[in-house]
Every structure is written in structure tokens, then in C-alpha cells.
Amino acid sequence: MVNNDTIIALATPSGAGAIAVLRVSGKDAITISAKLFKSIHGKKLTQQKTHTIHLGHIVDGKKELDEVLVSVFKNPQSYTGEDVVEISCHGSPYIQQEILQLFLRNGCRMADAGEFTLRAFLNGKLDLSQAEAVADLISSDNEASHKIAMQQMRGGFSSEIAKLREELLNFASLIELELDFAEEDVEFADRTQFKALVDRISFVLKRLIDSFAVGNVIKNGIPVAIVGEPNVGKSTLLNALLNEERAIVSDIAGTTRDTIEDEISIGGIGFRFIDTAGIRETKDEVESIGIKKTFEKIEQSQVTVYLFDSSNSISNLEQVTLEIEKIKNKYPQKPLLIIANKIDRLDDTQLARLQNEIEGVHLLSAKTGFGVESLTHSLLELINQGALRNNETIVTNTRHYDALLKALEEIKKVSEGIDEGLSGDLMAIDIRQALYHLGEITGQVTNDELLGNIFANFCIGK
Amino acid sequence: MSLFRDTYDVIVVGAGHAGSEAAAASANMGAKTLLVTMNLQNIAQMSCNPAMGGIAKGQIVREIDALGGYSGIVSDRTAIQFKMLNKSKGPAMWSPRVQSDRMRFAEEWRNMLEQTPNLDFYQEMVSGLLIEGDKVVGVKTSLGLEIKSKTVVLTNGTFLNGLIHIGDKNFGGGRAGERAATGITEQLVDLGFDSGRMKTGTPPRVDGRSLDYSKMIEQPGDDNPEKFSYLNITKPLTEQRSCFMTYTSPEVHDLLRDGFDRSPMFNGRIKSTGPRYCPSIEDKINRFADKDRHQLFVEPEGWNTVEVYVNGFSTSLPEDVQFKALSSVAGFENVKFFRPGYAIEYDYFPPTQLKHTLETKLVNGLYFAGQINGTTGYEEAGSQGLMAGINAALKVQEKDAFTLSRSEAYIGVLIDDLITKGTEEPYRMFTSRAEYRTLLRQDNADFRLTPKSFKIGLAKESRMKRMEEKKEQSDAFVSFFRETSVKPEEANPVLEAKKSSLMKQSDKMFKLFSRPKITIDDMRQFNAVEDYIQTHNLDNEVIEQAEIQVKYSGYIEKEKNNADKLNRLEGIKIPPNFDYSKLKSMSMEAREKLNKIQPVTISQASRISGVSPSDISVLLVYMGR
């Protein structure tokens, strides 16, 4: 077994779920896991027998990330035929990502598409038809998730990468030309232009890495704009949601106090709640600016929550209807949840009127907890309806993130090579690798490797 | 009554570069071999340029030598100039090339073949094969003689139905002044082989005494010439002849253009494909109309002859047009022709009809090598001949086949490309065709291939010993760099001179040596290094080997890792004679191609053009059933 470096990927579907399983396979699977796992009984993972399960915590230095169950499978008695560790953690994408990132930092490599199955196949654990059956089982999923991944690459990043890759390919050809036809009167690859291209590529890669690492992967929440006047009970609502799920909250670094953002995990999906000032018409100049800002936030969000104080507004429901119409007109495609808070202060007649006059209103008492559960259902329903597509993208993104990191690493070497006046044949090694990694994102395959060819339609982690 | 006393193990048809290597290899492997050629005076003729090696090709010559072929030795002994091309680039690009004495080259080849045991010669045209069932059992000559053998290697070069074009004239011929061979193509097509036509060309040869070299740029050989063969039976040149360079001009181009209406290339007479990478002069000025000059290399044909070769002026334009145009080139004002350039069309057999051993899939015991497979170049031909000769002998001896992988040798890349992808134009080797160029260097062909060849009984023990000695010495020298430290006070003056950052504390020499700007000459300024070289009496080859292994260790490791990945996947075999036509879910094109090519491994199947990843998935599913 030559290629026995240690790989990791999520083995369960990404997103919602009570638990998630991360699979680590390779010669260092147990030693790396042992370093990051603290058994509650103080057991050393490296000294455990095969097919045993252990309770403990995944620790990042002193920080405990999650309480997990770790299963140890020693080669050859494992799915891949290598040493395998499976980590059952809580199903929040945030935790999954944190653990994944931790393992990546500690010497694991993100598994290529279908790599676990490929290894199982190469180690004689599966025959070809079995391996192919696995591919069939999951291939339909893959195409959809690939498409989604492409859409997720905001602002046409993927086409940008494809374009950069093509330019890099052209330069690579020029370099090959000057290598194989050095004796002849051919045009050589202009190193200044090449350097500019390489700089441009690494700039884009860095930007993408930042956007994935911070924006999409780590933060990884569905932005929800909460529209409502002060004192309608926004923070009570957030606390109620929190209590309901005992979910993990992460403070987002760099958030300025003028917009409050809170991330709450509901049913395994991260939601990022963005506070806004509301849209009540006013003559006050300062407040007009606030309205403009609110609409900006709605624009950026995937879901809008319109929250109002039913006890205050019951006498002026026209105003509420007016504002709802305004949002609906401006963003007809955007899911909108209308929530009447503080219904504990209303009497039955008022409640009936409220439900009659405002179509689809959610009744809520953040204080008593009434309606919180139905609200979380409604939010999750939006996911299942496909109105939000944050679901499959998490792992795909991490795969892309991994490819981007590797591409950047190779591009850096190319850049250094240009600076040092490195010979084209040596630079070509790094360029070929960079092309390969960029190709992993755009779906273009440059080399003839079986791995790329056969197992590309495999879903990650299977 | 037959003229021949024995049934041969191997009959080699044709004695060009492929045929000569094939005959030498099979005879040296102990197979009773007969070399049949139309003209025994023309063994291993250089029918085009008088040079061996070059970028990627020089690496192949080194590989042939490492395996125990003759091309390297013959080239060394008949060289008139040596150059290591691309020396300013990384070691994977260093490419040895010699200019050769054309007549002495052929003479030396004949000499070496005559001294080879188990090898007989016969002069006559082979007009057909003797076939029994699906097996070849010998050849038939134009006189009607039948010569029996267990295997046959066909290396017909450009001779099969060769048709020479000069302007609007054309006539049958295999080479200037030699007739074409007929009969074989027709018989093979009847047997079910596909055949095609290819085209190549050659420039005029002129009288060196009629040229004015003062108007050209001299191109001398290297100051410290090296050589091809890893054996010490050949020596580097001590004296060399120069080549010269000159340029065409717009005037020359106009004169050439005047003859385009009589060019067989442009009036449709030549239909077959020529090499894009070695275009005729008319092709160059036609395709690159904006270029107002092209390089011409004036190459001497030998030590003593006055004949010179005008490299870069390959043409099939009418001889009067050639003469007028060339007379306008600087230095050629008074040129006298020895003979005009010409184009030649010939039959080839798409090489996808072959196995990795170069045996045909259709006829047992029949091997093809050289231009008959659609390649161009002496080195490409010679290496195929060598592999076909080895495998024919192994087959007779009922031993395992001998093949090389893409990560082991350019020869492996060449043969895998040919039999997997086929070729639409004459195939020439480039370094970029190799995935793992950094591993396939000219300096380590002996490490890569000599042990393999020794194992099958081709490379002699003396060659193996020499390789082992070089390996031991260079490995030890590398270890010395790993283990020996150098102090800042000794290292910093050297580093300063090279504008490399200074050392603060002692460090291993290996690390210092790995720095981009530091060379072996810098390292030799340290007493410990120079002492080591002197006490161990290291020669330049060993020193250079150690230098490459230290300086490029990172790149070499990286490519090794990548190559290992491929090799594992090469291990997944497809059963022989797999019937692809029943795989209805596979694309029609893929089914046809796979049926025809019958790839041996999944990896090879995936390299076939027109076979998509999903076709491969389908194949995998059905293979298990």
C-alpha cells in the first residue's frame, strides 16, 4: 500500500442530524485521533483493541469541541482495510466543521471523492462490482450536490477559476514548448506576464479561501433578517430559540455592534439572525437611513422574519399589513415568516382578529415559550422545501476549500520558482499540480489517473 | 531445397534502426536470428539528418544503451560533435545529441552486428509472411524462397509501397535510390489489419565546398563533450566538427511560393499526414506567413566528406525551385546540389493493433517496430526494435514478456501511447508526453533499466557491475552530504559570493547544497568535500549523479509519489479478450475502441480517447459479473 496517507471526511449526510460520523482512514488514523481525543476514563486510543468504542471529548488544545464516541478499527478489519477511526459527534455543521478542520490541521488530508471506497477496492475489501454499486447508490446525489456547490460559489467564482485555469494551462503549454523546442526559434513564455498571472491567481485563491473559510464554512449559517421595531421582543425570541434546542451559539468575529448577529443551530442547521431596525415610515432623517439599512439586510438574507408586538399593534393592524405588503412586493421570492409576539397579552377575540386579518401569522409568546416549537418547524421546513440550499454544500465546500488550499500552495511554489529563475521543467511539476487542484473545483480533469476517472462521481466520504 | 540450414527463432525484416536493434537484441538473448534486408550495404542508414539524440530522443538513446542495445555505442564511436542540450534547465531536460558521420555510422552498425553471435544475414526483398492458422511461421522472399521461423519482426520503415515526390514528379521507392517493398501490406490487409498512409520529407544535400561559411554563424560542440554509452568501451570526443546556422529571407520565401502550384503538398497529390513538429519549409512559410525568416542548420555529414545536410529545409517542391530558393540564402549563393529534397509517402499500420510487447493482436509471433507503427525518428524506431527483439526472443524461450511502464522509461511512454492512443501523424517523442519527466532523466537510465535488462539476460554482467558501482559511489556521496556539517565561518564566504543568505550556525551540507544557487563547484571549495572526492577517486559521472540527487531531491520525491499512485492503479487487470460489445450501456464509440485496443489494465482503458469516465464505470460493473 503506497498511498497510505491519512484521510478524513464526513461519512453521514451533511447538515441536519442528531449525530454525524467522521471517518478517518490511513496509517496515522489512530495516532492522530489519539492526539485529539481525550477519553473520560483516561484510556489511550493507541492501546485499544480493534472494534472497540470509547467515550470522551475531541479537544483542540485546552478547548473541548464536543463529546464524542470513537470507534477503532484496525487494519485489515475495516471498511478500507486500513486503520480506521470513526468519530460520532453531534450533528451540528459547526461541530463537524470544527472537528474536520482540527484533523486537517493535524496531518489528515481531506478525502478525495470516493477515496474511501477506492481504498477499500485497492485493498481487496470490495470487488469492482461492489465498488461500483456504492457509486450507483450515491451518484444521483452527487450531481445535484455538485450543481449546488457550483451555485454556492458566489459571484461566479467557479467560472472565474475555470478562466484562470485555462490561462494557466496556456502558460503551461508555452513552458512545455520552450522545453521541448529549446533548439528552435520559438516564442518563450514571458516570465513577467506569467508572474502577473500567478499573482492574479493567488489573489483570487486567497479571496476564495477567505470567503469559504470564514464566510461559508466556519460561519456557515443561513442569514435570517429579523425586521421589527425595538422592544418587540427580538432578543427574547432568540433566547427562546436557544433554549428550545440547547444549540450552540458562536459569536462572529468582526461583528460590529450596530448590527447584531447571532448564530443559532436549529436541527443541525446554522441560522444567522441579523437584527434590523424595522421599516416604519418616518420623517426623521436618521430613521430613514435606518429603513434603507433594513432593506439592505433583507437583501442579503435568505429568509426574512417580520416580528411585531401584537399587544401594541392590535389596535393598528393596518400598519402591520402595510409593512408586510411592502416587504412582499419588494422581495416576492424570499421566504417570509410573520410572527406576532406577546400573544399572552391578548384575549381570545383579539387573537381571532389577528389571525383573520394577517394571513399566515405565527403566534408566539417568547416569554411563555408558546409557538417557539412551531416556529423552528417552519424554519426547518424552508430548508426541506429547498427554498434554502445550505444543506449539501457544507462538505462540498470543505472539499473545495481543501483543493483551493492545495492549489494555492502549488501556486506559491510556482511564484517562488519564477522569482528564483527556476527552470521550466521543475516549475512544470508545480504547475501540473496546481492545474490538477483547480480542476478538482471546476470538474476538469487533466491527468489520466484512474482515480480521477472512475471515482469522480463518488460522493464524498463513502 | 532451402538455402537455410535452420529454422530461425526470430527473423527480422528490414535493417534500419529498428531492425538492427531488434536483431542485435534477440541474438544477444540467445535466439537464433536472421536479419533480412533488401540491401546489406545500407544497414542502419541514417536516411534523414546525420544526428542521434536531442531533447527526449537523447534520453531514449541512453535508455537503449542501459538496456544493452547498440545505438549509444555506435553513436559514440561515429560522432563528430557532441552537445548536451538544455543544460541551463533542470536535469530532466538535459538531452545529449551528437552529429554523426553518416557513412561511418552505418559501417559501425554492420561491424557490431557481424560480431554478434547467433545472427545471420540475408539480402533479398521479403514479399510476404508464412502464416499457419493465427501464427506466423516464416517469410517468403521475392525470389519465392521460404524461410522458416518461430517469430517475425517487421521493421519496413518507409519502404512499404513507398512513393517519392519531388515537385510534380513521383516514383516508387523506399528511400532515394532504393526501390519500394510490395506485397506485405496487401497480405496483412487480407489478414484483417488496418493500414494507413503517412508522409515524411527530407531536405537537399549539398556540396560543402560551394558554401560561404563566413556568412553563417558557427555552432561548435560542447567544450567538455560527454557521450551516450554507460560503458567505458567508448570515449568522449577529443576533436569535433562544427555546424553552422543561417536564415531564410522574404526573398527566399517568395521564390519558394512561386513553386507552390507545382508542390505535391498543395496540389493535392500528397494526401497523407506529415509530422506537424517537423514541417517542410513550404509548410512553414505557408502556415507562419508573418515570419520573415526561418533558421537553417548546416550540418556536416562526416569527418571527411564534403557533403552537408541542410536541416530546416525539408521540401518536396520541384528541384529547380529548391535550387533557386536555396541559392538566395546567405552563404548558399554558389550552392551545388548533391541531391534535391523529397517527400515520401508510405504504408503504416495503426499501432493500436499491437500489444505492449509490440506483438500484433491478430497474428501470433508477428511483431512490428519503427515507422511501420507510425513513428518518426531513429531513436523512436531503435527503441521499438529493441523491445520487439527482446520480446520475440522471450516468446521463443517461453519466458514472461518484457514491458516498461510510463514511469520507468520514455520507451514505456512511447509504446503505451502508440498502442493505447494510436497516432494520426508521425509520432515523435517529447518530454511533455511523459507524466514523470523528472524521473526519466538521461543520467539515471542505467539505474532505471540495467537491472531489468540484466534479469532477462540481455545486459551483460560487466554493465550491471558498472551500474552498481556508480550507484554505490553516488549514494555514499549523497550520504556524506547528509551527514557532514559545515560551520558558518567556512560556508559564509562561499554563500556571500553567491548572494545566498548567510548561515548563523552549523548546518548539514545537504541543506546548503539544496539551495538554488549553490552548485557542486561551490561545494568543492569546502576541504571536506574536495578531500572526499579525491580519496574516493570519484569520476564526473558519480559527482554529477550525487549533485542531481541532492539538488533536486524534493522534486524527485514528489514525482515518485505521484508515479507510485499511478502504478498501483496499473495493477487492476482486465481479463484478456473481454467482449465489450455486450455492454449496451456503454457508448458505441467506447465499445468499438475498447474492443479494438483491448486494454490490459483499467488505467490503460481510461487513457483511450473517446472512453469517458462513465464508460469506465460501466466496464467495472460488468467485469465483476
HADDOCK unambig.tbl for C-alpha pairs under 7 A between the chains (distance, minus, plus):
assign (segid A and resid 2 and name CA) (segid B and resid 564 and name CA) 6.68 0.50 0.50
assign (segid A and resid 3 and name CA) (segid B and resid 565 and name CA) 6.41 0.50 0.50
assign (segid A and resid 128 and name CA) (segid B and resid 620 and name CA) 5.69 0.50 0.50
assign (segid A and resid 128 and name CA) (segid B and resid 621 and name CA) 6.40 0.50 0.50
assign (segid A and resid 128 and name CA) (segid B and resid 624 and name CA) 5.90 0.50 0.50
assign (segid A and resid 129 and name CA) (segid B and resid 620 and name CA) 6.21 0.50 0.50
assign (segid A and resid 129 and name CA) (segid B and resid 621 and name CA) 4.50 0.50 0.50
assign (segid A and resid 129 and name CA) (segid B and resid 624 and name CA) 5.06 0.50 0.50
assign (segid A and resid 132 and name CA) (segid B and resid 617 and name CA) 6.75 0.50 0.50
assign (segid A and resid 132 and name CA) (segid B and resid 620 and name CA) 6.74 0.50 0.50
assign (segid A and resid 132 and name CA) (segid B and resid 621 and name CA) 5.73 0.50 0.50
assign (segid A and resid 176 and name CA) (segid B and resid 432 and name CA) 6.27 0.50 0.50
assign (segid A and resid 180 and name CA) (segid B and resid 55 and name CA) 6.18 0.50 0.50
assign (segid A and resid 180 and name CA) (segid B and resid 430 and name CA) 6.07 0.50 0.50
assign (segid A and resid 180 and name CA) (segid B and resid 431 and name CA) 6.36 0.50 0.50
assign (segid A and resid 182 and name CA) (segid B and resid 86 and name CA) 6.95 0.50 0.50
assign (segid A and resid 423 and name CA) (segid B and resid 89 and name CA) 4.85 0.50 0.50
assign (segid A and resid 423 and name CA) (segid B and resid 90 and name CA) 5.57 0.50 0.50
assign (segid A and resid 425 and name CA) (segid B and resid 90 and name CA) 6.18 0.50 0.50
assign (segid A and resid 425 and name CA) (segid B and resid 93 and name CA) 6.95 0.50 0.50
assign (segid A and resid 426 and name CA) (segid B and resid 90 and name CA) 6.43 0.50 0.50
assign (segid A and resid 448 and name CA) (segid B and resid 606 and name CA) 6.63 0.50 0.50
assign (segid A and resid 448 and name CA) (segid B and resid 607 and name CA) 5.77 0.50 0.50
assign (segid A and resid 449 and name CA) (segid B and resid 566 and name CA) 6.43 0.50 0.50
assign (segid A and resid 449 and name CA) (segid B and resid 603 and name CA) 6.89 0.50 0.50
assign (segid A and resid 450 and name CA) (segid B and resid 569 and name CA) 6.58 0.50 0.50
assign (segid A and resid 450 and name CA) (segid B and resid 603 and name CA) 5.43 0.50 0.50
assign (segid A and resid 450 and name CA) (segid B and resid 606 and name CA) 6.59 0.50 0.50
assign (segid A and resid 453 and name CA) (segid B and resid 606 and name CA) 6.92 0.50 0.50
assign (segid A and resid 453 and name CA) (segid B and resid 613 and name CA) 4.89 0.50 0.50
assign (segid A and resid 454 and name CA) (segid B and resid 613 and name CA) 5.48 0.50 0.50
assign (segid A and resid 454 and name CA) (segid B and resid 616 and name CA) 6.23 0.50 0.50
assign (segid A and resid 454 and name CA) (segid B and resid 617 and name CA) 5.95 0.50 0.50
